[in-house]
């Protein structure tokens, strides 16, 4: 991309620079005037859709953080919403410049993308139908239940290893249903097609607040995976350094806690 000078003239002024690597990637992005964020907006309070006077927008504390990063880089923020399991491929293909989606920087993911510092940590929980709170009171009671988890997310591994007892969290299990969007898993739960959903506790609480027939189980998994970090395409060293510095400034200022509180309250009023 942009190998020849004449080709630059044919590209839109605000074209994504995700294909650039090396030391000129940040300069190219700033020249384009925007950074393209990839996210999966079904994960309150991280990112979710909200109607405001009839207009749909994507909000959440990841979005607030992304806006801060864009501001510190001096560019506009463009948001692309997609399934969680397609985010890393979007980085690799150059469809997006940056991913913030409550993504854990696992060793497997580090093979294909570069991560910033961790900006947030959260425990994992279980979302149930409220009527089943007594039925599923501990991990043992979930052994024979059909569990839902987001495809490509660490929660799928938790369901397989911690609940079903598999050694290989990449192996398929007939009682673990993986879907691309948490909202679809919640619908499956409400319709009785699955018995529980493994999801971050604050996300589970947000969905339970919106759905009186759902509740958060008294079962949890401490964060042993490493929290959430932003991701960029491998090789975009200058962009990674700039995003990491901007994100570090936001974290060190204590603003993230405020963003989380605000987004959680916003999700609860949906």
C-alpha positions in Angstrom: 0.0 0.0 0.0 1.2 3.5 -0.9 4.4 2.1 -2.4 4.5 4.7 -5.2 4.1 8.4 -4.8 1.7 8.7 -7.6 -0.6 6.2 -5.9 -1.0 8.5 -3.0 -2.9 11.0 -5.3 -5.5 8.4 -6.1 -6.3 7.5 -2.4 -8.9 9.3 -0.4 -7.5 11.8 2.1 -8.8 9.8 5.0 -7.8 6.3 3.8 -6.7 3.9 6.6 -3.0 3.5 6.9 -3.2 0.0 8.4 -1.0 -1.5 5.7 2.0 0.6 6.7 4.8 -0.9 8.7 8.1 0.5 10.1 8.9 4.0 11.2 6.6 5.8 8.8 3.4 4.1 9.9 2.5 6.8 12.5 3.3 9.7 10.2 1.1 8.2 7.5 -1.8 7.7 9.9 -1.5 11.3 11.1 -1.4 12.5 7.5 -4.6 10.6 6.8 -6.1 12.3 9.8 -7.8 9.4 11.5 -7.4 6.1 13.3 -9.8 3.3 12.6 -10.9 1.4 15.7 -12.1 -2.2 15.5 -14.4 -3.4 18.3 -17.3 -5.7 19.0 -20.1 -3.5 20.4 -22.1 -6.1 22.3 -20.1 -6.1 25.5 -21.4 -3.5 28.0 -19.9 -1.6 29.7 -16.8 -2.0 27.4 -18.6 -1.2 24.2 -22.3 -1.3 23.2 -24.9 0.4 21.1 -27.1 3.1 22.5 -30.0 5.0 21.1 -29.9 8.7 21.9 -32.9 10.6 20.5 -33.4 8.0 17.9 -29.8 8.0 16.7 -27.6 4.9 17.2 -24.1 5.3 18.6 -21.4 3.1 20.0 -20.4 3.9 23.6 -18.6 2.4 26.5 -15.4 2.8 28.4 -13.3 1.2 25.6 -14.7 3.9 23.3 -13.9 6.6 25.8 -10.3 5.4 26.0 -10.1 5.2 22.2 -11.2 8.8 21.9 -8.6 9.8 24.4 -5.9 8.0 22.3 -7.1 9.6 19.1 -7.1 13.0 20.7 -3.5 12.6 22.0 -2.4 11.5 18.5 -4.2 14.5 17.0 -6.5 12.5 14.7 -10.2 11.6 14.3 -11.6 8.3 15.5 -13.6 6.1 13.2 -15.3 3.0 14.7 -15.9 -0.3 12.9 -18.2 -2.8 14.7 -17.7 -6.5 13.9 -17.7 -9.9 15.5 -15.1 -10.4 18.2 -13.5 -13.4 16.4 -12.9 -11.3 13.3 -11.0 -8.4 15.0 -7.4 -9.8 14.7 -8.0 -10.7 11.0 -9.2 -7.1 10.5 -5.9 -5.8 11.9 -3.9 -8.2 9.7 -5.8 -7.2 6.5 -5.5 -3.5 7.2 -9.2 -3.0 7.7 -8.6 -1.4 11.1 -5.6 0.3 12.8 -6.4 -0.5 16.4 -8.5 -2.9 18.4 -10.0 -2.1 21.8 -12.6 -4.8 22.7 -11.9 -6.0 26.2 -9.2 -8.3 24.6 -6.8 -10.3 26.8 -3.2 -10.3 25.5 -2.8 -14.1 25.5 0.4 -15.7 24.2 -1.5 -17.2 21.3 -2.8 -13.7 20.2 0.7 -12.2 20.6 1.8 -14.5 17.8 -0.2 -12.5 15.3 -0.5 -8.9 16.8 1.3 -6.6 19.2 -0.3 -5.4 22.4 0.0 -2.3 24.5 0.2 -2.3 28.3 -2.9 -3.7 30.2 -5.4 -1.0 30.9 -8.1 -2.9 32.8 -8.6 -6.1 34.8 -11.9 -7.8 35.6 -13.1 -11.1 37.1 -15.2 -13.6 35.1 -18.7 -14.7 36.1 -21.7 -16.7 35.1 -25.0 -15.3 33.8 -28.1 -17.5 34.4 -31.8 -17.3 34.2 -32.9 -16.0 37.6 -35.1 -19.1 38.1 -32.0 -21.3 37.9 -30.0 -19.6 40.6 -30.7 -22.3 43.1 -30.1 -25.1 40.5 -26.7 -23.8 39.5 -25.1 -22.8 42.7 -21.6 -24.1 42.1 -19.2 -25.3 39.4 -20.1 -29.0 39.9 -23.8 -28.3 39.2 -22.8 -26.9 35.8 -20.8 -29.9 34.7 -23.7 -31.3 32.7 -25.2 -28.0 31.5 -24.9 -26.4 28.1 -22.7 -23.4 28.5 -22.4 -20.4 26.2 -19.3 -18.4 25.6 -18.1 -15.8 23.0 -16.2 -17.4 20.1 -12.6 -16.5 20.1 -12.7 -15.1 23.7 -11.0 -16.4 26.8 -14.4 -17.2 28.3 -14.7 -20.1 25.9 -11.5 -21.6 27.3 -12.8 -21.0 30.9 -16.0 -22.9 30.1 -14.0 -25.9 28.6 -11.2 -26.1 31.2 -12.7 -24.8 34.4 -16.2 -26.1 34.0 -16.1 -29.1 31.6 -12.6 -30.3 32.7 -10.9 -30.4 29.3 -7.1 -30.1 29.2 -7.2 -28.5 25.7 -9.2 -25.3 25.7 -9.1 -25.2 21.9 -10.9 -28.6 21.6 -14.6 -28.6 20.8 -17.1 -29.7 23.5 -20.7 -30.6 22.7 -21.9 -28.8 25.8 -20.0 -25.5 25.1 -21.8 -23.3 22.5 -19.7 -20.6 21.0 -21.2 -17.6 19.2 -19.7 -14.4 17.9 -21.8 -12.0 19.9 -22.6 -11.9 23.6 -26.1 -10.5 22.8 -26.8 -13.7 20.8 -25.7 -15.9 23.7 -28.0 -13.9 26.0 -30.9 -14.5 23.6 -30.1 -18.3 23.6 -30.1 -18.2 27.4 -33.4 -16.4 27.6 -34.9 -18.9 25.1 -33.7 -21.9 27.1 -31.3 -23.2 24.5 -28.3 -22.9 26.8 -28.2 -22.9 30.6 -25.5 -20.4 31.4 -23.1 -17.9 29.8 -19.5 -17.3 30.9 -18.8 -13.6 30.7 -17.0 -10.9 32.6 -18.8 -10.1 35.9 -19.5 -6.5 35.1 -20.8 -7.4 31.6 -23.1 -10.1 33.2 -24.3 -7.5 35.7 -25.1 -5.1 32.8 -27.2 -7.7 31.0 -28.9 -8.8 34.2 -29.9 -5.2 34.8 -31.5 -5.0 31.4 -33.2 -8.4 31.7 -35.1 -9.0 35.0 -35.4 -12.7 34.2 -31.6 -13.0 34.3 -29.1 -12.9 37.2 -25.4 -13.2 38.0 -24.5 -16.5 39.7 -22.6 -16.6 42.9 -19.7 -18.3 41.0 -16.7 -16.5 39.8 -13.2 -16.8 38.3 -10.5 -14.4 39.3 -8.6 -12.7 36.5 -5.7 -15.1 35.8 -5.4 -14.3 32.1 -3.8 -10.8 32.3 -6.5 -8.2 31.8 -7.4 -6.2 28.7 -5.0 -4.4 26.3 -5.2 -2.6 22.9 -3.8 -4.4 19.8 -2.1 -3.2 16.6 -0.8 -5.0 13.6 2.6 -6.5 14.0 5.3 -4.3 12.5 3.6 -1.0 13.2 6.2 -0.1 15.8 5.8 3.6 15.7 2.0 3.4 16.1 2.3 0.8 18.9 4.7 3.1 20.8 2.4 6.1 20.3 -0.7 4.3 21.3 1.0 2.7 24.3 2.2 6.1 25.5 -1.2 7.7 25.1 -2.9 4.8 26.8 -0.4 4.9 29.6 -1.2 8.5 30.2 -4.9 7.8 30.4 -4.3 4.9 32.8 -1.8 6.8 35.0 -4.2 9.7 35.3 -6.8 7.5 36.9 -9.4 8.3 34.1 -10.1 4.7 33.3 -11.9 4.1 36.6 -14.2 7.1 35.8 -14.8 5.8 32.3 -15.8 2.4 33.7 -18.2 3.9 36.2 -19.8 6.2 33.7 -20.2 3.4 31.1 -21.6 1.0 33.7 -24.2 3.5 34.7 -25.0 4.2 31.1 -25.4 0.4 30.4 -27.7 0.0 33.4 -30.1 2.7 32.2 -30.5 1.1 28.8 
